[in-house]
Amino acid sequence: MHRDGRGSILVITDPGHNRQHHRGLFAGQRLAHLSKVLSRSFALAFATPEGLEFSIDDGVRDSEAARSVAPDAGFGGAVDAVFVDGRVLRQVPSLIAVTAPIVVDLYDPLIADDPSQWPGPIDPAARAAERETMIREQLLVGDFFLCANEAQRDYWLGMLTVYGRVNPLVYADDKTLGNLLAVVPWGIERWLSEADSCSLADLPLGIREGDMVVAWALDDLPWLDPVTLVHAVADLVQSTVALKILFLVSPRSDWTRTGIVAAAKNASDLRQLTDRHAFFINCATGDLNRYLRQADLGISLQKDCFAARFAVRPEIEAYVGAGLPVLATPNNAQVISRFPLGWVVSESTVEQVVRSLREFLAAPDLRKALDDKAQKAASELSWEVTSLPLVRWCELPRRAPDRPAGSKHDLPRVTIDPTLPSFWAMPGRALYYLKVGGVAGLAAEMRSYLRGKLPELRR
């Protein structure tokens, strides 16, 4: 309990175990919004491993001046609960000494990582082992878990079952398992003030009064499909010169050479759209809504793949918050289908996107026509509403039924380097896998290690 009588919560942010996770337009925004809601009822302290600083106004941002903060900062070591982004756990081994209940946000399922997005040479086996270890640590340490949609809940319930967290004690406590894992969707923040808008003069010179502007808040992720949009617009502009695409890309992303944004730029160059009908803008997170307020349609197209089924893309909520109708593929269109607020194409093909864009161009003043629905969506899916499961748990935080009150969390105090270990690191690594995965886990890791070593031994 904080000295002012409010419950005390320690919020630990994602450490950027790889900075690629902090280069997107929405980096740190989920934790920032949830922290804002919690701060209205609880006393919060923030801790970040080295290299990052955190603001509930701006989210996570890189900072050379940032310094590590001890997990007991501001509360003299006594907190009622800990709220942590799941990816932080390997960087904060002191969490195993915390006896307070821990809530872990699992909205990023990690399965969507693309090795081509990581800097430096990649050993696929080592990367897969690191990812599996990160997932296992999250599921073993937490008392309560959050995910972002029902598809993710099914996925994580399966994983929790595999690692023994769905057990008779937990099931007896709540047969729906809602006390173990809750859905906290990405919320909508409504932006209506004209002060939030940029003027036509702030847009690229190729965009004129009367143009129909299609906007995409685009992160450089391999399952997104901006190339199909480029080809669809290239087919349309032969008869509709007033259609323009605005690709809003984080300036922190190195998308100029490789990646999905670079592929879209290359396709745009090939179809002779760049700076005529397609514009690629380095857009800071704080400027995103200003640009969206000048658009007429928001877009999010995803490829049909395993990662896209479980990954969460928050641009849809950003479009709705800015009052835009939306064109999207089904795996990211729950909000659009529910209210409804635009078009859902069954798959990302040029033909389907062209058909939907023709309907969009033929609909007069669509943004104004859908405004009531957008307001309804923003009201029912505000961060205050979507975060209710987290707030309710924080009001009465408790250890999970299979985690005795007052005990430490079961994560070994061992840091694992994803590269193949030296001889002297092997005993610690073996102990780690024995404690986390038992004899079977240790045996599996030994087999993986030997497979990785065989090429060296043969040489």
C-alpha positions in Angstrom: 0.0 0.0 0.0 1.3 3.5 -0.9 1.6 6.1 1.8 -1.5 7.9 0.5 -3.6 4.8 0.9 -3.9 3.8 -2.7 -2.7 0.5 -4.0 0.8 0.5 -5.3 1.8 -1.0 -8.6 5.3 -1.3 -10.1 5.2 -1.0 -13.9 8.2 -2.5 -15.7 8.6 -1.7 -19.4 9.9 -3.7 -22.3 13.7 -3.4 -22.2 14.3 -3.5 -25.9 16.1 -6.9 -25.8 16.2 -6.1 -29.5 15.6 -2.5 -30.5 13.6 -3.5 -33.5 10.6 -3.9 -31.2 10.8 -0.2 -30.4 11.0 1.2 -34.0 7.4 1.0 -35.0 4.7 3.7 -34.9 3.0 2.1 -32.0 6.0 1.2 -29.9 5.3 1.5 -26.1 1.8 2.8 -26.7 -0.2 -0.1 -25.2 1.8 0.1 -21.9 1.5 3.9 -21.9 -2.3 3.8 -22.3 -2.9 1.1 -19.7 -0.6 2.9 -17.3 -2.7 6.1 -17.8 -5.8 4.3 -16.8 -4.1 2.6 -13.8 -2.7 5.9 -12.6 -6.2 7.2 -11.9 -6.8 4.6 -9.2 -3.4 3.5 -8.1 0.0 4.9 -7.2 2.5 3.8 -9.9 6.2 3.5 -10.0 8.1 2.8 -13.3 11.2 0.7 -13.7 13.1 0.3 -16.9 16.3 -1.7 -17.6 19.1 0.3 -19.0 18.9 2.1 -22.3 15.2 3.1 -22.2 13.1 5.7 -20.5 9.4 5.7 -20.1 6.6 8.3 -20.2 2.9 7.5 -20.0 2.4 10.4 -22.4 4.9 9.3 -25.0 5.4 5.6 -24.5 8.9 4.1 -24.7 11.6 6.0 -26.4 15.4 5.5 -26.8 17.5 7.6 -24.6 21.3 7.6 -24.1 20.7 9.4 -20.8 18.2 6.8 -19.4 19.4 4.8 -16.4 18.2 1.6 -14.8 15.6 1.9 -12.0 15.5 -0.6 -9.1 12.3 -2.6 -9.0 11.4 -1.2 -5.6 11.8 2.4 -6.6 9.4 4.7 -4.9 7.9 2.1 -2.6 10.7 1.1 -0.3 10.5 -2.4 -1.7 6.9 -3.0 -0.8 4.4 -3.0 -3.7 1.0 -4.6 -4.0 1.5 -5.8 -7.6 3.9 -5.8 -10.5 2.7 -5.1 -14.1 5.2 -6.2 -16.7 5.5 -6.6 -20.5 6.3 -10.2 -20.8 9.5 -9.6 -22.8 11.1 -7.8 -19.9 11.6 -10.9 -17.7 14.9 -12.0 -18.9 16.4 -8.6 -18.3 15.1 -8.3 -14.7 16.2 -11.5 -12.9 15.5 -9.7 -9.6 11.8 -10.3 -10.2 12.2 -13.8 -8.8 12.7 -12.3 -5.4 9.5 -10.3 -5.6 6.7 -11.9 -3.6 4.0 -9.5 -4.8 1.6 -10.8 -7.5 2.8 -10.3 -11.1 0.5 -9.6 -14.1 2.2 -10.3 -17.4 1.0 -8.7 -20.7 1.3 -11.3 -23.5 -0.2 -9.2 -26.3 2.9 -9.9 -28.4 3.0 -13.7 -29.0 6.6 -13.5 -30.3 5.8 -16.1 -33.0 5.6 -13.2 -35.5 9.3 -12.4 -35.2 11.0 -12.5 -38.6 14.7 -13.3 -38.6 15.3 -11.0 -41.4 14.3 -8.1 -39.1 17.0 -8.8 -36.6 20.4 -7.1 -37.1 23.6 -9.2 -37.4 24.1 -12.8 -38.4 21.2 -15.0 -37.4 21.4 -18.6 -36.2 17.8 -19.8 -36.7 18.1 -22.6 -34.1 19.5 -20.2 -31.5 16.8 -17.6 -32.2 14.1 -20.2 -31.9 15.6 -21.4 -28.6 15.7 -17.9 -27.3 12.1 -17.2 -28.3 10.9 -20.4 -26.7 12.8 -19.6 -23.5 11.3 -16.2 -23.3 7.8 -17.6 -23.7 8.4 -20.3 -21.1 9.7 -17.7 -18.6 6.6 -15.5 -19.0 4.2 -18.3 -18.4 6.1 -19.7 -15.3 6.4 -16.4 -13.5 3.0 -14.7 -13.9 0.0 -14.9 -11.6 -2.3 -13.2 -14.0 -2.0 -12.8 -17.8 -3.4 -10.4 -20.4 -3.7 -10.9 -24.2 -5.3 -8.8 -26.9 -8.1 -10.9 -28.5 -9.9 -14.2 -28.4 -7.6 -15.8 -30.9 -4.6 -15.0 -28.7 -6.5 -16.3 -25.7 -6.9 -19.7 -27.3 -3.2 -19.7 -28.3 -2.0 -18.8 -24.8 -4.4 -21.2 -23.0 -2.8 -23.9 -25.0 0.7 -22.7 -24.1 -0.3 -22.4 -20.4 -1.5 -25.9 -20.5 1.7 -27.2 -22.0 3.7 -25.5 -19.2 1.5 -26.8 -16.4 -0.3 -23.6 -15.5 -3.7 -25.0 -16.3 -3.9 -27.5 -13.5 -6.5 -28.7 -10.9 -5.8 -25.8 -8.5 -6.3 -23.1 -11.2 -9.3 -24.9 -12.7 -11.0 -25.2 -9.3 -10.5 -21.5 -8.7 -12.3 -20.5 -12.0 -13.5 -23.0 -14.5 -13.5 -20.4 -17.3 -9.8 -19.6 -16.4 -10.7 -15.9 -16.5 -8.7 -15.5 -13.2 -5.7 -16.7 -15.0 -5.9 -15.1 -18.5 -8.1 -12.2 -19.6 -8.6 -10.4 -22.9 -7.6 -6.7 -22.9 -8.0 -5.5 -26.5 -6.2 -2.5 -27.9 -8.3 0.5 -27.0 -9.4 3.5 -29.1 -8.4 7.0 -28.4 -10.8 9.5 -30.0 -9.2 12.4 -31.8 -11.7 15.1 -32.9 -10.1 18.4 -32.3 -9.1 20.4 -35.4 -5.9 21.3 -33.5 -4.9 17.7 -33.9 -5.0 18.0 -37.7 -2.3 19.0 -40.1 -3.2 21.4 -42.9 -3.1 20.6 -46.6 0.1 22.5 -46.8 1.7 20.0 -44.5 1.0 17.2 -46.9 3.3 16.3 -49.9 3.1 18.6 -52.8 1.5 15.9 -55.0 -1.7 15.9 -52.8 -4.3 18.6 -53.8 -7.6 19.8 -52.6 -10.3 17.3 -53.6 -8.0 14.3 -53.8 -9.2 11.1 -52.1 -6.4 10.1 -49.7 -5.9 6.5 -48.5 -3.6 6.3 -45.4 -1.7 3.4 -44.0 0.1 3.6 -40.7 2.7 1.1 -41.8 5.3 -0.8 -39.7 7.9 -2.8 -41.4 6.5 -6.3 -40.6 6.7 -9.2 -43.0 3.0 -10.3 -42.8 1.7 -6.9 -43.9 0.9 -6.5 -47.6 1.3 -2.9 -48.9 2.5 -4.2 -52.3 -1.0 -5.3 -53.2 -2.3 -1.9 -52.3 0.3 -0.3 -54.6 -0.7 -2.5 -57.6 -4.4 -1.9 -56.9 -4.0 1.9 -56.9 -1.8 1.7 -60.0 -4.7 -0.1 -61.8 -7.2 2.5 -60.6 -5.4 5.7 -61.3 -5.5 5.0 -65.0 -9.1 6.3 -64.7 -9.1 8.0 -61.3 -6.3 10.5 -61.0 -7.5 11.9 -57.7 -6.6 8.8 -55.7 -3.5 9.1 -53.5 -1.8 6.7 -51.0 -0.1 8.1 -47.9 2.3 5.5 -46.3 3.1 6.8 -42.8 6.3 5.0 -41.6 8.2 5.4 -38.4 11.4 7.4 -38.9 13.1 4.9 -36.5 12.6 2.1 -39.0 15.4 1.4 -41.4 13.1 0.5 -44.3 15.0 2.1 -47.2 16.9 -1.1 -48.3 15.1 -4.2 -47.2 11.8 -5.2 -45.7 8.2 -4.9 -46.6 8.1 -1.1 -46.8 11.1 -1.2 -49.2 9.2 -3.7 -51.3 6.2 -1.4 -51.5 8.5 1.5 -52.4 10.1 -0.6 -55.2 6.7 -1.6 -56.5 5.6 2.1 -56.4 8.7 3.1 -58.4 8.1 0.3 -60.9 4.5 1.4 -61.4 5.5 5.1 -61.6 3.4 6.1 -58.6 6.0 7.5 -56.3 5.5 11.2 -55.5 2.6 11.2 -57.9 0.0 8.9 -56.3 2.1 7.2 -53.6 3.9 9.1 -50.9 6.2 7.6 -48.2 6.4 9.9 -45.1 8.6 9.5 -42.1 6.0 10.0 -39.4 6.7 10.4 -35.7 4.2 8.6 -33.4 3.0 12.0 -32.1 2.2 13.2 -35.6 0.2 10.2 -36.7 -3.2 11.5 -35.8 -2.5 14.8 -37.5 -2.0 13.0 -40.8 -4.9 10.7 -40.4 -7.3 13.6 -39.9 -6.4 14.7 -43.4 -7.1 11.2 -44.9 -10.4 9.8 -46.2 -9.8 6.1 -45.7 -7.5 3.9 -43.5 -6.0 0.7 -44.8 -4.6 -2.5 -43.2 -4.0 -5.6 -45.4 -2.3 -8.7 -44.1 -1.1 -11.8 -45.8 -2.7 -15.1 -44.9 -0.2 -16.7 -42.6 0.2 -18.1 -39.1 1.8 -15.0 -37.6 -0.9 -12.7 -38.9 -3.6 -14.8 -37.2 -2.2 -14.0 -33.8 -0.3 -10.7 -34.2 -2.1 -7.5 -33.1 -2.0 -4.5 -35.4 -3.3 -1.3 -33.7 -3.6 0.9 -36.8 -7.3 -0.1 -37.1 -8.1 1.5 -33.7 -6.0 4.6 -34.7 -8.1 5.0 -37.9 -11.4 4.7 -36.0 -10.1 7.1 -33.4 -9.5 9.6 -36.2 -12.9 9.1 -37.6 -11.9 7.2 -40.7 -13.7 4.4 -42.6 -11.4 1.4 -43.0 -10.5 -1.2 -45.6 -9.0 -4.3 -44.0 -8.5 -8.1 -44.2 -10.4 -10.3 -41.8 -7.6 -11.2 -39.4 -7.4 -7.6 -38.3 -10.9 -6.4 -38.8 -13.0 -7.3 -35.8 -13.8 -3.7 -35.0 -14.8 -3.0 -38.6 -17.1 -6.0 -38.8 -18.7 -5.3 -35.4 -19.9 -1.7 -35.9 -19.5 -1.7 -39.1 -17.1 0.9 -40.4 -15.9 0.1 -43.9 -14.9 -2.9 -46.0 -13.5 -6.3 -45.1 -11.9 -8.1 -48.1 -11.8 -11.9 -47.7 -8.1 -11.9 -48.8 -5.5 -9.4 -49.9 -5.7 -9.6 -53.7 -5.5 -6.8 -56.2 -8.9 -7.6 -57.6 -10.7 -7.4 -54.2 -8.9 -4.3 -53.1 -9.7 -2.6 -56.5 -13.4 -3.5 -56.1 -13.5 -2.1 -52.5 -11.7 1.1 -53.5 -14.2 1.7 -56.3 -17.0 1.4 -53.8 -15.1 3.8 -51.5 -14.7 6.3 -54.4 -18.4 6.1 -55.2 -19.6 6.7 -51.7 -20.2 10.5 -51.1 -19.0 12.0 -47.8 -18.5 8.5 -46.3 -16.5 9.8 -43.3 -19.4 12.0 -42.1 -21.9 9.2 -42.8 -20.0 6.8 -40.5 -19.2 9.3 -37.8 -21.9 8.1 -35.4 -20.6 4.5 -35.7 -17.1 5.7 -35.1 -18.1 7.5 -32.0 -20.0 4.4 -30.7 -16.9 2.2 -31.4 -14.7 4.7 -29.6 -17.0 4.8 -26.6 -17.4 1.0 -26.3 -13.7 0.3 -26.9 -12.0 3.2 -25.1 -9.0 2.3 -23.0 -11.0 2.8 -19.9 -13.4 0.0 -21.0 -10.9 -2.4 -22.6 -8.6 -2.2 -19.5 -11.3 -3.2 -17.0 -10.0 -6.8 -16.4 -6.6 -5.4 -15.5 -8.0 -2.7 -13.2 -10.3 -5.2 -11.4 -7.4 -7.6 -10.9 -5.2 -4.7 -9.5 -7.9 -3.8 -7.0 -7.5 -7.3 -5.4 -4.2 -8.6 -6.6 -3.3 -12.1 -5.5 -0.9 -14.9 -6.2 -2.2 -17.6 -8.6 -3.7 -20.6 -6.9 -0.7 -22.7 -7.9 1.7 -20.1 -6.5 1.7 -20.0 -2.7 1.3 -16.5 -1.2 4.6 -15.1 0.0 6.8 -17.4 -2.1 9.3 -16.2 -4.6 8.6 -16.7 -8.3 10.0 -19.8 -9.9 12.4 -18.2 -12.4 16.1 -19.2 -12.0 18.5 -16.3 -11.6 20.4 -17.2 -14.8 20.9 -15.1 -17.9 21.0 -17.1 -21.1 23.0 -15.9 -24.1 21.1 -17.0 -27.3 24.5 -17.7 -28.9 26.1 -21.1 -28.3 27.7 -21.1 -24.8 31.3 -21.5 -23.9 32.4 -24.5 -21.8 32.3 -22.5 -18.6 28.7 -21.2 -19.2 27.4 -24.7 -19.8 26.7 -25.7 -16.1 24.6 -22.6 -15.5 22.8 -23.2 -18.7 22.1 -26.8 -17.8 20.8 -25.8 -14.4 18.5 -23.3 -16.0 16.9 -25.7 -18.4 16.6 -28.4 -15.6 14.8 -26.0 -13.3 12.5 -24.6 -16.0 11.8 -27.6 -18.2 12.7 -30.6 -16.0 14.7 -33.5 -17.3 12.9 -33.5 -20.6 13.6 -29.9 -21.1 17.3 -30.4 -20.3 17.5 -33.3 -22.7 15.8 -31.4 -25.5 18.3 -28.5 -25.0 21.2 -30.8 -25.0 20.1 -32.4 -28.3 19.7 -28.9 -29.8 23.1 -27.9 -28.6 24.8 -30.9 -30.0 23.1 -30.5 -33.4 24.5 -26.9 -33.5 28.0 -28.1 -32.6 28.2 -31.0 -35.1 29.2 -28.8 -38.1 32.1 -27.4 -36.0 33.2 -30.9 -34.9 33.1 -32.2 -38.4 35.4 -29.3 -39.6 
